[in-house]
Amino acid sequence: MVQIREFRISMPISLEEYQIAQMYMVTKMQEESTTTSEGVEVLKNRAFENDVLGKGRYTSKVYHLKSKVPAWLTTFAPADALLMQEEAWNAYPRCKTVIKCPYFASFRLTIETIHKADNGHSENVHGLSKELLKARQVENINISSATRDYWSYLLGSSDVDLSEFRSLRADRGPLLDGWQDKCDPVMTAYKLVTIDAPYWGFGYRLEQALLAAERALFLESHRNCFAWIDEWFGMTMDQLRELERQSDTSLNEKLGKATSIAPEEAFDQKIPKDSLKSMEHLNKL
């Protein structure tokens, strides 16, 4: 059964600041999680332009998981075979991500994100039909929450207490109860996650596990976005692109991959037809 979950993550930063914060966070977290045996391999990272999203950034990555794979899943497949292939089209403030696993050919996870300058109360930013709205479950993620679970342990989590943290450079924080309704600036990432693992016997369990993993990842990554504000605050897009370029090369070298990152010039990136179908509602926005 296909699972549809909309995660809403509000942030005490502006819509413009979040683009910088998110880029910095992804780059730093990838560096921290990549070793000689597991982590992120970058295949492509370049500009794109098409009729669906307009102009943006296309990336293709492979996630070598190994130690991040739940023990029960290794009864169905060896840990070193559970690679995740990710394609992402980031045309901020909209983004589309498609994740597949070659070992489970029918598995598919998509994340459609829309960023808005609000506090998380917009009800249908993805323009879903009545049928999809009935199937969708909404979950608000509070980055100041101290809640941790199995996936938090597996993915790793910081020990910064955002209810006490205050940014020196931006003069923001701490995040106390109800901060989303009092904070200025504020913005929200609306992440529509669709998971389909049509496998009898363990497919539903896999879908639920991955939803829990995405929840933990969204919480930790967005906690880091704010906790690292004094590192990225004031950075320019050009500085981030150079940092990203250096990091992509570093990641592949750590993993012993001789992958050559695609050139910078923009190109007409064709989104697969099965991805286009699930993006049709974006054109109505």
Beta strands, then each sheet from edge to edge (+ up, - down):
strand 1: 3-11
strand 2: 39-50
strand 3: 54-64
strand 4: 83-91
strand 5: 94-101
strand 6: 104-116
strand 7: 137-141
strand 8: 187-196
sheet 1: 2+ 3- 4+ 5- 6+ 8- 1+ 7+
end
